[in-house]
Amino acid sequence: MRAVITVVGKDTVGILAKVTGICAESNANVMDVTQTIMQDLFAMTMLIDISALKTDFGYFSDTLKSLGNDMNLQIHVMHEDIFNSMHKI
């Protein structure tokens, strides 16, 4: 099972470290990351493996959203099943 994490907001030191830290604590393996900084705007998309997740997916998602609130970022976590369903014709 996989999930997609998106992060958007003003660039600050430690965004990647804090997001991946929560992933590591939850046993979510980062499979792929793409990020860019456009002037002072940070944008990142991560693909993670959640098959060995130590917590409930909802709790994991809420933890990342809370981090986003604390850092003035928009962090969204979407389970692969929902992502795939949204992009079917």
PDB file of N, CA, C and O in Angstrom:
ATOM      1  N   MET A   1       0.847  -1.182   0.000  1.00  0.00           N
ATOM      2  CA  MET A   1       0.000   0.000   0.000  1.00  0.00           C
ATOM      3  C   MET A   1       0.884   1.233   0.000  1.00  0.00           C
ATOM      4  O   MET A   1       1.930   1.279   0.646  1.00  0.00           O
ATOM      5  N   ARG A   2       0.435   2.217  -0.735  1.00  0.00           N
ATOM      6  CA  ARG A   2       1.198   3.455  -0.834  1.00  0.00           C
ATOM      7  C   ARG A   2       0.290   4.656  -0.604  1.00  0.00           C
ATOM      8  O   ARG A   2      -0.937   4.555  -0.635  1.00  0.00           O
ATOM      9  N   ALA A   3       0.936   5.797  -0.371  1.00  0.00           N
ATOM     10  CA  ALA A   3       0.218   7.058  -0.211  1.00  0.00           C
ATOM     11  C   ALA A   3       1.052   8.165  -0.824  1.00  0.00           C
ATOM     12  O   ALA A   3       2.261   8.025  -1.012  1.00  0.00           O
ATOM     13  N   VAL A   4       0.386   9.271  -1.132  1.00  0.00           N
ATOM     14  CA  VAL A   4       1.038  10.452  -1.680  1.00  0.00           C
ATOM     15  C   VAL A   4       0.900  11.582  -0.659  1.00  0.00           C
ATOM     16  O   VAL A   4      -0.190  11.852  -0.155  1.00  0.00           O
ATOM     17  N   ILE A   5       2.027  12.235  -0.365  1.00  0.00           N
ATOM     18  CA  ILE A   5       2.043  13.392   0.529  1.00  0.00           C
ATOM     19  C   ILE A   5       2.407  14.604  -0.312  1.00  0.00           C
ATOM     20  O   ILE A   5       3.379  14.575  -1.066  1.00  0.00           O
ATOM     21  N   THR A   6       1.624  15.672  -0.182  1.00  0.00           N
ATOM     22  CA  THR A   6       1.972  16.931  -0.837  1.00  0.00           C
ATOM     23  C   THR A   6       2.168  17.994   0.238  1.00  0.00           C
ATOM     24  O   THR A   6       1.447  18.042   1.235  1.00  0.00           O
ATOM     25  N   VAL A   7       3.158  18.837   0.008  1.00  0.00           N
ATOM     26  CA  VAL A   7       3.479  19.916   0.940  1.00  0.00           C
ATOM     27  C   VAL A   7       3.688  21.189   0.126  1.00  0.00           C
ATOM     28  O   VAL A   7       4.463  21.204  -0.831  1.00  0.00           O
ATOM     29  N   VAL A   8       2.996  22.251   0.511  1.00  0.00           N
ATOM     30  CA  VAL A   8       3.130  23.538  -0.174  1.00  0.00           C
ATOM     31  C   VAL A   8       3.125  24.640   0.873  1.00  0.00           C
ATOM     32  O   VAL A   8       2.333  24.614   1.815  1.00  0.00           O
ATOM     33  N   GLY A   9       4.013  25.604   0.701  1.00  0.00           N
ATOM     34  CA  GLY A   9       4.027  26.748   1.607  1.00  0.00           C
ATOM     35  C   GLY A   9       5.307  27.535   1.479  1.00  0.00           C
ATOM     36  O   GLY A   9       6.141  27.262   0.615  1.00  0.00           O
ATOM     37  N   LYS A  10       5.455  28.513   2.348  1.00  0.00           N
ATOM     38  CA  LYS A  10       6.652  29.345   2.359  1.00  0.00           C
ATOM     39  C   LYS A  10       7.848  28.490   2.764  1.00  0.00           C
ATOM     40  O   LYS A  10       7.780  27.728   3.728  1.00  0.00           O
ATOM     41  N   ASP A  11       8.930  28.622   2.027  1.00  0.00           N
ATOM     42  CA  ASP A  11      10.125  27.828   2.284  1.00  0.00           C
ATOM     43  C   ASP A  11      10.760  28.216   3.618  1.00  0.00           C
ATOM     44  O   ASP A  11      10.998  29.393   3.891  1.00  0.00           O
ATOM     45  N   THR A  12      11.027  27.211   4.435  1.00  0.00           N
ATOM     46  CA  THR A  12      11.742  27.387   5.691  1.00  0.00           C
ATOM     47  C   THR A  12      12.679  26.197   5.882  1.00  0.00           C
ATOM     48  O   THR A  12      12.509  25.152   5.255  1.00  0.00           O
ATOM     49  N   VAL A  13      13.652  26.369   6.741  1.00  0.00           N
ATOM     50  CA  VAL A  13      14.602  25.309   7.031  1.00  0.00           C
ATOM     51  C   VAL A  13      13.896  24.159   7.749  1.00  0.00           C
ATOM     52  O   VAL A  13      13.129  24.390   8.683  1.00  0.00           O
ATOM     53  N   GLY A  14      14.150  22.930   7.319  1.00  0.00           N
ATOM     54  CA  GLY A  14      13.696  21.752   8.047  1.00  0.00           C
ATOM     55  C   GLY A  14      12.399  21.123   7.608  1.00  0.00           C
ATOM     56  O   GLY A  14      11.948  20.168   8.240  1.00  0.00           O
ATOM     57  N   ILE A  15      11.779  21.614   6.553  1.00  0.00           N
ATOM     58  CA  ILE A  15      10.499  21.038   6.124  1.00  0.00           C
ATOM     59  C   ILE A  15      10.670  19.559   5.786  1.00  0.00           C
ATOM     60  O   ILE A  15       9.959  18.711   6.325  1.00  0.00           O
ATOM     61  N   LEU A  16      11.597  19.256   4.908  1.00  0.00           N
ATOM     62  CA  LEU A  16      11.815  17.865   4.502  1.00  0.00           C
ATOM     63  C   LEU A  16      12.176  16.998   5.701  1.00  0.00           C
ATOM     64  O   LEU A  16      11.676  15.882   5.835  1.00  0.00           O
ATOM     65  N   ALA A  17      13.034  17.503   6.566  1.00  0.00           N
ATOM     66  CA  ALA A  17      13.461  16.732   7.738  1.00  0.00           C
ATOM     67  C   ALA A  17      12.286  16.419   8.667  1.00  0.00           C
ATOM     68  O   ALA A  17      12.178  15.302   9.174  1.00  0.00           O
ATOM     69  N   LYS A  18      11.422  17.380   8.886  1.00  0.00           N
ATOM     70  CA  LYS A  18      10.295  17.159   9.802  1.00  0.00           C
ATOM     71  C   LYS A  18       9.260  16.206   9.208  1.00  0.00           C
ATOM     72  O   LYS A  18       8.729  15.349   9.914  1.00  0.00           O
ATOM     73  N   VAL A  19       8.975  16.350   7.924  1.00  0.00           N
ATOM     74  CA  VAL A  19       8.000  15.456   7.281  1.00  0.00           C
ATOM     75  C   VAL A  19       8.544  14.025   7.254  1.00  0.00           C
ATOM     76  O   VAL A  19       7.833  13.082   7.602  1.00  0.00           O
ATOM     77  N   THR A  20       9.799  13.867   6.842  1.00  0.00           N
ATOM     78  CA  THR A  20      10.370  12.516   6.794  1.00  0.00           C
ATOM     79  C   THR A  20      10.574  11.948   8.194  1.00  0.00           C
ATOM     80  O   THR A  20      10.553  10.729   8.370  1.00  0.00           O
ATOM     81  N   GLY A  21      10.769  12.800   9.186  1.00  0.00           N
ATOM     82  CA  GLY A  21      10.875  12.339  10.566  1.00  0.00           C
ATOM     83  C   GLY A  21       9.581  11.687  11.030  1.00  0.00           C
ATOM     84  O   GLY A  21       9.612  10.637  11.672  1.00  0.00           O
ATOM     85  N   ILE A  22       8.450  12.296  10.715  1.00  0.00           N
ATOM     86  CA  ILE A  22       7.151  11.710  11.059  1.00  0.00           C
ATOM     87  C   ILE A  22       6.956  10.401  10.302  1.00  0.00           C
ATOM     88  O   ILE A  22       6.441   9.428  10.854  1.00  0.00           O
ATOM     89  N   CYS A  23       7.366  10.380   9.043  1.00  0.00           N
ATOM     90  CA  CYS A  23       7.276   9.139   8.264  1.00  0.00           C
ATOM     91  C   CYS A  23       8.100   8.038   8.938  1.00  0.00           C
ATOM     92  O   CYS A  23       7.621   6.915   9.091  1.00  0.00           O
ATOM     93  N   ALA A  24       9.319   8.350   9.335  1.00  0.00           N
ATOM     94  CA  ALA A  24      10.194   7.358   9.967  1.00  0.00           C
ATOM     95  C   ALA A  24       9.618   6.859  11.285  1.00  0.00           C
ATOM     96  O   ALA A  24       9.646   5.659  11.558  1.00  0.00           O
ATOM     97  N   GLU A  25       9.095   7.768  12.103  1.00  0.00           N
ATOM     98  CA  GLU A  25       8.491   7.385  13.379  1.00  0.00           C
ATOM     99  C   GLU A  25       7.302   6.453  13.183  1.00  0.00           C
ATOM    100  O   GLU A  25       7.025   5.597  14.023  1.00  0.00           O
ATOM    101  N   SER A  26       6.609   6.627  12.074  1.00  0.00           N
ATOM    102  CA  SER A  26       5.407   5.835  11.792  1.00  0.00           C
ATOM    103  C   SER A  26       5.706   4.592  10.952  1.00  0.00           C
ATOM    104  O   SER A  26       4.802   3.820  10.632  1.00  0.00           O
ATOM    105  N   ASN A  27       6.969   4.408  10.603  1.00  0.00           N
ATOM    106  CA  ASN A  27       7.419   3.277   9.777  1.00  0.00           C
ATOM    107  C   ASN A  27       6.867   3.349   8.356  1.00  0.00           C
ATOM    108  O   ASN A  27       6.582   2.324   7.737  1.00  0.00           O
ATOM    109  N   ALA A  28       6.720   4.570   7.849  1.00  0.00           N
ATOM    110  CA  ALA A  28       6.324   4.797   6.456  1.00  0.00           C
ATOM    111  C   ALA A  28       7.596   5.013   5.656  1.00  0.00           C
ATOM    112  O   ALA A  28       8.358   5.936   5.943  1.00  0.00           O
ATOM    113  N   ASN A  29       7.833   4.182   4.666  1.00  0.00           N
ATOM    114  CA  ASN A  29       9.062   4.245   3.886  1.00  0.00           C
ATOM    115  C   ASN A  29       8.913   5.200   2.708  1.00  0.00           C
ATOM    116  O   ASN A  29       7.996   5.063   1.898  1.00  0.00           O
ATOM    117  N   VAL A  30       9.820   6.166   2.618  1.00  0.00           N
ATOM    118  CA  VAL A  30       9.798   7.123   1.514  1.00  0.00           C
ATOM    119  C   VAL A  30      10.360   6.434   0.274  1.00  0.00           C
ATOM    120  O   VAL A  30      11.502   5.975   0.275  1.00  0.00           O
ATOM    121  N   MET A  31       9.562   6.366  -0.771  1.00  0.00           N
ATOM    122  CA  MET A  31       9.959   5.696  -2.011  1.00  0.00           C
ATOM    123  C   MET A  31      10.456   6.678  -3.067  1.00  0.00           C
ATOM    124  O   MET A  31      11.355   6.356  -3.845  1.00  0.00           O
ATOM    125  N   ASP A  32       9.876   7.868  -3.095  1.00  0.00           N
ATOM    126  CA  ASP A  32      10.258   8.856  -4.095  1.00  0.00           C
ATOM    127  C   ASP A  32       9.893  10.237  -3.577  1.00  0.00           C
ATOM    128  O   ASP A  32       8.881  10.412  -2.897  1.00  0.00           O
ATOM    129  N   VAL A  33      10.729  11.213  -3.906  1.00  0.00           N
ATOM    130  CA  VAL A  33      10.487  12.596  -3.497  1.00  0.00           C
ATOM    131  C   VAL A  33      10.825  13.515  -4.657  1.00  0.00           C
ATOM    132  O   VAL A  33      11.843  13.345  -5.328  1.00  0.00           O
ATOM    133  N   THR A  34       9.963  14.481  -4.880  1.00  0.00           N
ATOM    134  CA  THR A  34      10.288  15.562  -5.792  1.00  0.00           C
ATOM    135  C   THR A  34       9.950  16.858  -5.081  1.00  0.00           C
ATOM    136  O   THR A  34       8.884  16.991  -4.480  1.00  0.00           O
ATOM    137  N   GLN A  35      10.860  17.803  -5.154  1.00  0.00           N
ATOM    138  CA  GLN A  35      10.602  19.088  -4.516  1.00  0.00           C
ATOM    139  C   GLN A  35      11.211  20.195  -5.344  1.00  0.00           C
ATOM    140  O   GLN A  35      12.152  19.988  -6.111  1.00  0.00           O
ATOM    141  N   THR A  36      10.646  21.382  -5.169  1.00  0.00           N
ATOM    142  CA  THR A  36      11.171  22.554  -5.852  1.00  0.00           C
ATOM    143  C   THR A  36      10.917  23.770  -4.982  1.00  0.00           C
ATOM    144  O   THR A  36      10.003  23.785  -4.158  1.00  0.00           O
ATOM    145  N   ILE A  37      11.726  24.771  -5.174  1.00  0.00           N
ATOM    146  CA  ILE A  37      11.530  26.054  -4.508  1.00  0.00           C
ATOM    147  C   ILE A  37      11.430  27.105  -5.600  1.00  0.00           C
ATOM    148  O   ILE A  37      12.362  27.306  -6.379  1.00  0.00           O
ATOM    149  N   MET A  38      10.288  27.766  -5.643  1.00  0.00           N
ATOM    150  CA  MET A  38      10.046  28.819  -6.628  1.00  0.00           C
ATOM    151  C   MET A  38      10.021  30.142  -5.877  1.00  0.00           C
ATOM    152  O   MET A  38       9.045  30.476  -5.205  1.00  0.00           O
ATOM    153  N   GLN A  39      11.120  30.891  -6.005  1.00  0.00           N
ATOM    154  CA  GLN A  39      11.343  32.109  -5.217  1.00  0.00           C
ATOM    155  C   GLN A  39      11.297  31.716  -3.742  1.00  0.00           C
ATOM    156  O   GLN A  39      12.261  31.119  -3.263  1.00  0.00           O
ATOM    157  N   ASP A  40      10.239  32.012  -3.000  1.00  0.00           N
ATOM    158  CA  ASP A  40      10.191  31.617  -1.590  1.00  0.00           C
ATOM    159  C   ASP A  40       9.090  30.583  -1.311  1.00  0.00           C
ATOM    160  O   ASP A  40       8.729  30.353  -0.157  1.00  0.00           O
ATOM    161  N   LEU A  41       8.564  29.965  -2.370  1.00  0.00           N
ATOM    162  CA  LEU A  41       7.503  28.970  -2.226  1.00  0.00           C
ATOM    163  C   LEU A  41       8.078  27.563  -2.353  1.00  0.00           C
ATOM    164  O   LEU A  41       8.738  27.241  -3.340  1.00  0.00           O
ATOM    165  N   PHE A  42       7.825  26.734  -1.351  1.00  0.00           N
ATOM    166  CA  PHE A  42       8.288  25.350  -1.311  1.00  0.00           C
ATOM    167  C   PHE A  42       7.156  24.452  -1.774  1.00  0.00           C
ATOM    168  O   PHE A  42       6.019  24.615  -1.332  1.00  0.00           O
ATOM    169  N   ALA A  43       7.450  23.501  -2.663  1.00  0.00           N
ATOM    170  CA  ALA A  43       6.454  22.528  -3.118  1.00  0.00           C
ATOM    171  C   ALA A  43       7.121  21.158  -3.167  1.00  0.00           C
ATOM    172  O   ALA A  43       8.198  21.006  -3.743  1.00  0.00           O
ATOM    173  N   MET A  44       6.476  20.159  -2.559  1.00  0.00           N
ATOM    174  CA  MET A  44       7.042  18.815  -2.505  1.00  0.00           C
ATOM    175  C   MET A  44       5.937  17.778  -2.657  1.00  0.00           C
ATOM    176  O   MET A  44       4.830  17.940  -2.143  1.00  0.00           O
ATOM    177  N   THR A  45       6.263  16.715  -3.372  1.00  0.00           N
ATOM    178  CA  THR A  45       5.393  15.548  -3.479  1.00  0.00           C
ATOM    179  C   THR A  45       6.220  14.326  -3.109  1.00  0.00           C
ATOM    180  O   THR A  45       7.333  14.150  -3.603  1.00  0.00           O
ATOM    181  N   MET A  46       5.676  13.485  -2.241  1.00  0.00           N
ATOM    182  CA  MET A  46       6.363  12.267  -1.806  1.00  0.00           C
ATOM    183  C   MET A  46       5.466  11.065  -2.055  1.00  0.00           C
ATOM    184  O   MET A  46       4.253  11.137  -1.862  1.00  0.00           O
ATOM    185  N   LEU A  47       6.060   9.973  -2.481  1.00  0.00           N
ATOM    186  CA  LEU A  47       5.371   8.695  -2.574  1.00  0.00           C
ATOM    187  C   LEU A  47       5.930   7.839  -1.450  1.00  0.00           C
ATOM    188  O   LEU A  47       7.142   7.649  -1.358  1.00  0.00           O
ATOM    189  N   ILE A  48       5.056   7.323  -0.596  1.00  0.00           N
ATOM    190  CA  ILE A  48       5.507   6.537   0.554  1.00  0.00           C
ATOM    191  C   ILE A  48       4.830   5.174   0.574  1.00  0.00           C
ATOM    192  O   ILE A  48       3.695   5.013   0.124  1.00  0.00           O
ATOM    193  N   ASP A  49       5.551   4.204   1.105  1.00  0.00           N
ATOM    194  CA  ASP A  49       5.022   2.858   1.314  1.00  0.00           C
ATOM    195  C   ASP A  49       4.466   2.814   2.731  1.00  0.00           C
ATOM    196  O   ASP A  49       5.198   3.036   3.696  1.00  0.00           O
ATOM    197  N   ILE A  50       3.177   2.530   2.855  1.00  0.00           N
ATOM    198  CA  ILE A  50       2.539   2.506   4.178  1.00  0.00           C
ATOM    199  C   ILE A  50       2.120   1.094   4.579  1.00  0.00           C
ATOM    200  O   ILE A  50       1.318   0.922   5.496  1.00  0.00           O
ATOM    201  N   SER A  51       2.656   0.092   3.902  1.00  0.00           N
ATOM    202  CA  SER A  51       2.242  -1.283   4.199  1.00  0.00           C
ATOM    203  C   SER A  51       2.666  -1.729   5.601  1.00  0.00           C
ATOM    204  O   SER A  51       2.056  -2.642   6.158  1.00  0.00           O
ATOM    205  N   ALA A  52       3.691  -1.108   6.180  1.00  0.00           N
ATOM    206  CA  ALA A  52       4.137  -1.481   7.531  1.00  0.00           C
ATOM    207  C   ALA A  52       3.888  -0.349   8.521  1.00  0.00           C
ATOM    208  O   ALA A  52       4.569  -0.262   9.543  1.00  0.00           O
ATOM    209  N   LEU A  53       2.921   0.518   8.230  1.00  0.00           N
ATOM    210  CA  LEU A  53       2.619   1.667   9.076  1.00  0.00           C
ATOM    211  C   LEU A  53       2.306   1.218  10.501  1.00  0.00           C
ATOM    212  O   LEU A  53       1.504   0.306  10.704  1.00  0.00           O
ATOM    213  N   LYS A  54       2.941   1.862  11.496  1.00  0.00           N
ATOM    214  CA  LYS A  54       2.755   1.499  12.903  1.00  0.00           C
ATOM    215  C   LYS A  54       1.488   2.085  13.504  1.00  0.00           C
ATOM    216  O   LYS A  54       1.034   1.630  14.554  1.00  0.00           O
ATOM    217  N   THR A  55       0.918   3.080  12.860  1.00  0.00           N
ATOM    218  CA  THR A  55      -0.258   3.754  13.391  1.00  0.00           C
ATOM    219  C   THR A  55      -1.415   3.627  12.406  1.00  0.00           C
ATOM    220  O   THR A  55      -1.239   3.158  11.281  1.00  0.00           O
ATOM    221  N   ASP A  56      -2.561   4.035  12.828  1.00  0.00           N
ATOM    222  CA  ASP A  56      -3.732   4.130  11.965  1.00  0.00           C
ATOM    223  C   ASP A  56      -3.455   5.196  10.896  1.00  0.00           C
ATOM    224  O   ASP A  56      -2.855   6.229  11.194  1.00  0.00           O
ATOM    225  N   PHE A  57      -3.886   4.953   9.664  1.00  0.00           N
ATOM    226  CA  PHE A  57      -3.636   5.898   8.575  1.00  0.00           C
ATOM    227  C   PHE A  57      -4.220   7.271   8.886  1.00  0.00           C
ATOM    228  O   PHE A  57      -3.599   8.289   8.580  1.00  0.00           O
ATOM    229  N   GLY A  58      -5.390   7.313   9.481  1.00  0.00           N
ATOM    230  CA  GLY A  58      -6.014   8.587   9.844  1.00  0.00           C
ATOM    231  C   GLY A  58      -5.172   9.371  10.832  1.00  0.00           C
ATOM    232  O   GLY A  58      -5.027  10.587  10.701  1.00  0.00           O
ATOM    233  N   TYR A  59      -4.614   8.682  11.825  1.00  0.00           N
ATOM    234  CA  TYR A  59      -3.744   9.331  12.811  1.00  0.00           C
ATOM    235  C   TYR A  59      -2.481   9.859  12.141  1.00  0.00           C
ATOM    236  O   TYR A  59      -2.045  10.975  12.421  1.00  0.00           O
ATOM    237  N   PHE A  60      -1.900   9.063  11.264  1.00  0.00           N
ATOM    238  CA  PHE A  60      -0.705   9.463  10.516  1.00  0.00           C
ATOM    239  C   PHE A  60      -0.991  10.733   9.711  1.00  0.00           C
ATOM    240  O   PHE A  60      -0.218  11.690   9.753  1.00  0.00           O
ATOM    241  N   SER A  61      -2.091  10.731   8.989  1.00  0.00           N
ATOM    242  CA  SER A  61      -2.485  11.883   8.189  1.00  0.00           C
ATOM    243  C   SER A  61      -2.709  13.116   9.069  1.00  0.00           C
ATOM    244  O   SER A  61      -2.258  14.211   8.733  1.00  0.00           O
ATOM    245  N   ASP A  62      -3.400  12.938  10.189  1.00  0.00           N
ATOM    246  CA  ASP A  62      -3.665  14.052  11.105  1.00  0.00           C
ATOM    247  C   ASP A  62      -2.377  14.614  11.698  1.00  0.00           C
ATOM    248  O   ASP A  62      -2.264  15.822  11.905  1.00  0.00           O
ATOM    249  N   THR A  63      -1.408  13.745  11.971  1.00  0.00           N
ATOM    250  CA  THR A  63      -0.122  14.189  12.513  1.00  0.00           C
ATOM    251  C   THR A  63       0.600  15.081  11.514  1.00  0.00           C
ATOM    252  O   THR A  63       1.161  16.112  11.885  1.00  0.00           O
ATOM    253  N   LEU A  64       0.584  14.685  10.252  1.00  0.00           N
ATOM    254  CA  LEU A  64       1.217  15.511   9.227  1.00  0.00           C
ATOM    255  C   LEU A  64       0.463  16.822   9.007  1.00  0.00           C
ATOM    256  O   LEU A  64       1.082  17.865   8.801  1.00  0.00           O
ATOM    257  N   LYS A  65      -0.858  16.775   9.049  1.00  0.00           N
ATOM    258  CA  LYS A  65      -1.643  18.008   8.905  1.00  0.00           C
ATOM    259  C   LYS A  65      -1.363  18.960  10.061  1.00  0.00           C
ATOM    260  O   LYS A  65      -1.294  20.174   9.868  1.00  0.00           O
ATOM    261  N   SER A  66      -1.202  18.410  11.256  1.00  0.00           N
ATOM    262  CA  SER A  66      -0.879  19.217  12.428  1.00  0.00           C
ATOM    263  C   SER A  66       0.493  19.879  12.274  1.00  0.00           C
ATOM    264  O   SER A  66       0.670  21.048  12.618  1.00  0.00           O
ATOM    265  N   LEU A  67       1.457  19.121  11.755  1.00  0.00           N
ATOM    266  CA  LEU A  67       2.765  19.694  11.467  1.00  0.00           C
ATOM    267  C   LEU A  67       2.619  20.852  10.484  1.00  0.00           C
ATOM    268  O   LEU A  67       3.240  21.901  10.657  1.00  0.00           O
ATOM    269  N   GLY A  68       1.808  20.663   9.467  1.00  0.00           N
ATOM    270  CA  GLY A  68       1.566  21.722   8.499  1.00  0.00           C
ATOM    271  C   GLY A  68       0.998  22.970   9.157  1.00  0.00           C
ATOM    272  O   GLY A  68       1.422  24.085   8.855  1.00  0.00           O
ATOM    273  N   ASN A  69       0.049  22.784  10.046  1.00  0.00           N
ATOM    274  CA  ASN A  69      -0.524  23.929  10.759  1.00  0.00           C
ATOM    275  C   ASN A  69       0.536  24.651  11.583  1.00  0.00           C
ATOM    276  O   ASN A  69       0.581  25.881  11.613  1.00  0.00           O
ATOM    277  N   ASP A  70       1.388  23.876  12.252  1.00  0.00           N
ATOM    278  CA  ASP A  70       2.444  24.459  13.086  1.00  0.00           C
ATOM    279  C   ASP A  70       3.461  25.233  12.254  1.00  0.00           C
ATOM    280  O   ASP A  70       4.021  26.223  12.725  1.00  0.00           O
ATOM    281  N   MET A  71       3.703  24.792  11.023  1.00  0.00           N
ATOM    282  CA  MET A  71       4.719  25.409  10.170  1.00  0.00           C
ATOM    283  C   MET A  71       4.128  26.317   9.092  1.00  0.00           C
ATOM    284  O   MET A  71       4.850  26.781   8.210  1.00  0.00           O
ATOM    285  N   ASN A  72       2.822  26.573   9.157  1.00  0.00           N
ATOM    286  CA  ASN A  72       2.126  27.385   8.147  1.00  0.00           C
ATOM    287  C   ASN A  72       2.292  26.821   6.748  1.00  0.00           C
ATOM    288  O   ASN A  72       2.577  27.550   5.798  1.00  0.00           O
ATOM    289  N   LEU A  73       2.110  25.503   6.636  1.00  0.00           N
ATOM    290  CA  LEU A  73       2.183  24.788   5.365  1.00  0.00           C
ATOM    291  C   LEU A  73       0.866  24.064   5.121  1.00  0.00           C
ATOM    292  O   LEU A  73       0.113  23.795   6.057  1.00  0.00           O
ATOM    293  N   GLN A  74       0.598  23.755   3.876  1.00  0.00           N
ATOM    294  CA  GLN A  74      -0.515  22.885   3.528  1.00  0.00           C
ATOM    295  C   GLN A  74       0.078  21.494   3.296  1.00  0.00           C
ATOM    296  O   GLN A  74       0.814  21.283   2.332  1.00  0.00           O
ATOM    297  N   ILE A  75      -0.243  20.549   4.178  1.00  0.00           N
ATOM    298  CA  ILE A  75       0.223  19.170   4.022  1.00  0.00           C
ATOM    299  C   ILE A  75      -1.000  18.288   3.854  1.00  0.00           C
ATOM    300  O   ILE A  75      -1.913  18.299   4.680  1.00  0.00           O
ATOM    301  N   HIS A  76      -1.002  17.523   2.768  1.00  0.00           N
ATOM    302  CA  HIS A  76      -2.130  16.646   2.472  1.00  0.00           C
ATOM    303  C   HIS A  76      -1.598  15.244   2.219  1.00  0.00           C
ATOM    304  O   HIS A  76      -0.608  15.064   1.509  1.00  0.00           O
ATOM    305  N   VAL A  77      -2.263  14.250   2.807  1.00  0.00           N
ATOM    306  CA  VAL A  77      -1.891  12.848   2.619  1.00  0.00           C
ATOM    307  C   VAL A  77      -3.060  12.136   1.967  1.00  0.00           C
ATOM    308  O   VAL A  77      -4.188  12.210   2.455  1.00  0.00           O
ATOM    309  N   MET A  78      -2.794  11.445   0.863  1.00  0.00           N
ATOM    310  CA  MET A  78      -3.848  10.739   0.147  1.00  0.00           C
ATOM    311  C   MET A  78      -3.433   9.284  -0.063  1.00  0.00           C
ATOM    312  O   MET A  78      -2.365   8.997  -0.605  1.00  0.00           O
ATOM    313  N   HIS A  79      -4.294   8.381   0.375  1.00  0.00           N
ATOM    314  CA  HIS A  79      -4.054   6.949   0.176  1.00  0.00           C
ATOM    315  C   HIS A  79      -4.073   6.655  -1.319  1.00  0.00           C
ATOM    316  O   HIS A  79      -4.842   7.256  -2.070  1.00  0.00           O
ATOM    317  N   GLU A  80      -3.231   5.738  -1.736  1.00  0.00           N
ATOM    318  CA  GLU A  80      -3.118   5.385  -3.158  1.00  0.00           C
ATOM    319  C   GLU A  80      -4.466   4.975  -3.760  1.00  0.00           C
ATOM    320  O   GLU A  80      -4.749   5.314  -4.909  1.00  0.00           O
ATOM    321  N   ASP A  81      -5.286   4.262  -3.019  1.00  0.00           N
ATOM    322  CA  ASP A  81      -6.586   3.826  -3.544  1.00  0.00           C
ATOM    323  C   ASP A  81      -7.462   5.020  -3.924  1.00  0.00           C
ATOM    324  O   ASP A  81      -8.126   4.999  -4.960  1.00  0.00           O
ATOM    325  N   ILE A  82      -7.465   6.046  -3.098  1.00  0.00           N
ATOM    326  CA  ILE A  82      -8.265   7.235  -3.388  1.00  0.00           C
ATOM    327  C   ILE A  82      -7.654   7.976  -4.563  1.00  0.00           C
ATOM    328  O   ILE A  82      -8.374   8.433  -5.451  1.00  0.00           O
ATOM    329  N   PHE A  83      -6.336   8.098  -4.578  1.00  0.00           N
ATOM    330  CA  PHE A  83      -5.642   8.765  -5.675  1.00  0.00           C
ATOM    331  C   PHE A  83      -5.985   8.090  -7.006  1.00  0.00           C
ATOM    332  O   PHE A  83      -6.313   8.759  -7.985  1.00  0.00           O
ATOM    333  N   ASN A  84      -5.906   6.756  -7.029  1.00  0.00           N
ATOM    334  CA  ASN A  84      -6.217   6.016  -8.258  1.00  0.00           C
ATOM    335  C   ASN A  84      -7.671   6.156  -8.663  1.00  0.00           C
ATOM    336  O   ASN A  84      -7.974   6.294  -9.848  1.00  0.00           O
ATOM    337  N   SER A  85      -8.577   6.121  -7.691  1.00  0.00           N
ATOM    338  CA  SER A  85     -10.002   6.274  -7.984  1.00  0.00           C
ATOM    339  C   SER A  85     -10.313   7.639  -8.573  1.00  0.00           C
ATOM    340  O   SER A  85     -11.167   7.755  -9.451  1.00  0.00           O
ATOM    341  N   MET A  86      -9.637   8.661  -8.105  1.00  0.00           N
ATOM    342  CA  MET A  86      -9.877  10.009  -8.603  1.00  0.00           C
ATOM    343  C   MET A  86      -9.406  10.174 -10.047  1.00  0.00           C
ATOM    344  O   MET A  86      -9.909  11.036 -10.767  1.00  0.00           O
ATOM    345  N   HIS A  87      -8.443   9.352 -10.474  1.00  0.00           N
ATOM    346  CA  HIS A  87      -7.864   9.532 -11.800  1.00  0.00           C
ATOM    347  C   HIS A  87      -8.289   8.464 -12.812  1.00  0.00           C
ATOM    348  O   HIS A  87      -7.698   8.340 -13.884  1.00  0.00           O
ATOM    349  N   LYS A  88      -9.320   7.697 -12.455  1.00  0.00           N
ATOM    350  CA  LYS A  88      -9.877   6.741 -13.423  1.00  0.00           C
ATOM    351  C   LYS A  88     -10.884   7.456 -14.303  1.00  0.00           C
ATOM    352  O   LYS A  88     -11.559   8.394 -13.880  1.00  0.00           O
ATOM    353  N   ILE A  89     -10.963   6.993 -15.517  1.00  0.00           N
ATOM    354  CA  ILE A  89     -11.924   7.602 -16.461  1.00  0.00           C
ATOM    355  C   ILE A  89     -13.263   6.927 -16.277  1.00  0.00           C
ATOM    356  O   ILE A  89     -14.227   7.271 -16.961  1.00  0.00           O
TER     357      ILE A  89
END
